[in-house]
Amino acid sequence: MQKMVLAMDLHDDNKCKKKVLKIASSVPGIDSMSLDMKEKKLTLVGTMDLMQVVKKLRKTFHAVIVTVGPAKEEKPKPKAKDPEIPYYYNPFPYQFLPTQYPIYL
C-alpha cells in the first residue's frame, strides 16, 4: 500500500474536480482517493503504478508529485505499565484464611 500526494493546477469549479477524479479512478489499484480543492492536492492510496497515474493526469492537468510513502504511518505503541495492585488485594481466597482452621500444637 502506498500513499501518493499530487499538487494539481485546478480551477475552483466542479468540472475540473470531476475530470481529475474520473482520470484518477481509471487507473487500476487505487483503493481510495480524495481531492482537497483549497490546497489543490490529490491524495491516492493503493497499489497503483505511480508513473501511470502521473502520466494520465499530465495529459489534461499540470500535476507535480509532492510525497510518496507508506499508506499508514505506524506510531510507536506506548509501553504497557505493570498493573498496580490495589490496596485491598488479598493473596489468599476467603476459604483459606488461617482463622478458619484450628491450629494444633
Contacts in CASP RR format, 6 or more apart in sequence:
PFRMAT RR
TARGET T0000
AUTHOR 0000-0000-0000
METHOD contacts of the structure
MODEL  1
MQKMVLAMDLHDDNKCKKKVLKIASSVPGIDSMSLDMKEKKLTLVGTMDL
MQVVKKLRKTFHAVIVTVGPAKEEKPKPKAKDPEIPYYYNPFPYQFLPTQ
YPIYL
1 31 0 8 1.000
1 45 0 8 1.000
1 46 0 8 1.000
1 47 0 8 1.000
1 70 0 8 1.000
1 71 0 8 1.000
1 72 0 8 1.000
2 45 0 8 1.000
2 46 0 8 1.000
2 47 0 8 1.000
2 48 0 8 1.000
2 50 0 8 1.000
2 68 0 8 1.000
2 69 0 8 1.000
2 70 0 8 1.000
2 71 0 8 1.000
3 43 0 8 1.000
3 44 0 8 1.000
3 45 0 8 1.000
3 46 0 8 1.000
3 67 0 8 1.000
3 68 0 8 1.000
3 69 0 8 1.000
3 70 0 8 1.000
3 71 0 8 1.000
4 43 0 8 1.000
4 44 0 8 1.000
4 45 0 8 1.000
4 48 0 8 1.000
4 50 0 8 1.000
4 53 0 8 1.000
4 65 0 8 1.000
4 67 0 8 1.000
4 68 0 8 1.000
4 69 0 8 1.000
5 41 0 8 1.000
5 42 0 8 1.000
5 43 0 8 1.000
5 44 0 8 1.000
5 65 0 8 1.000
5 66 0 8 1.000
5 67 0 8 1.000
5 68 0 8 1.000
6 41 0 8 1.000
6 42 0 8 1.000
6 43 0 8 1.000
6 44 0 8 1.000
6 53 0 8 1.000
6 54 0 8 1.000
6 57 0 8 1.000
6 63 0 8 1.000
6 64 0 8 1.000
6 65 0 8 1.000
6 66 0 8 1.000
7 40 0 8 1.000
7 41 0 8 1.000
7 63 0 8 1.000
7 64 0 8 1.000
7 66 0 8 1.000
8 20 0 8 1.000
8 35 0 8 1.000
8 40 0 8 1.000
8 41 0 8 1.000
8 42 0 8 1.000
8 57 0 8 1.000
8 61 0 8 1.000
8 62 0 8 1.000
8 63 0 8 1.000
9 40 0 8 1.000
9 61 0 8 1.000
9 62 0 8 1.000
9 63 0 8 1.000
10 16 0 8 1.000
10 17 0 8 1.000
10 20 0 8 1.000
10 37 0 8 1.000
10 40 0 8 1.000
10 61 0 8 1.000
12 37 0 8 1.000
16 61 0 8 1.000
17 35 0 8 1.000
17 37 0 8 1.000
19 60 0 8 1.000
19 61 0 8 1.000
20 35 0 8 1.000
20 42 0 8 1.000
20 57 0 8 1.000
20 61 0 8 1.000
21 33 0 8 1.000
21 35 0 8 1.000
23 56 0 8 1.000
23 57 0 8 1.000
23 59 0 8 1.000
23 60 0 8 1.000
24 30 0 8 1.000
24 33 0 8 1.000
24 42 0 8 1.000
24 44 0 8 1.000
24 53 0 8 1.000
24 56 0 8 1.000
24 57 0 8 1.000
25 33 0 8 1.000
26 56 0 8 1.000
27 48 0 8 1.000
27 49 0 8 1.000
27 52 0 8 1.000
27 53 0 8 1.000
27 56 0 8 1.000
28 48 0 8 1.000
29 46 0 8 1.000
29 47 0 8 1.000
29 48 0 8 1.000
30 44 0 8 1.000
30 45 0 8 1.000
30 46 0 8 1.000
30 48 0 8 1.000
30 53 0 8 1.000
31 45 0 8 1.000
31 46 0 8 1.000
31 47 0 8 1.000
32 44 0 8 1.000
32 45 0 8 1.000
32 46 0 8 1.000
33 42 0 8 1.000
33 43 0 8 1.000
33 44 0 8 1.000
33 45 0 8 1.000
34 42 0 8 1.000
34 43 0 8 1.000
35 41 0 8 1.000
35 42 0 8 1.000
35 43 0 8 1.000
36 42 0 8 1.000
36 43 0 8 1.000
41 66 0 8 1.000
42 57 0 8 1.000
42 63 0 8 1.000
44 53 0 8 1.000
45 71 0 8 1.000
46 71 0 8 1.000
50 65 0 8 1.000
50 68 0 8 1.000
54 63 0 8 1.000
54 65 0 8 1.000
57 63 0 8 1.000
END
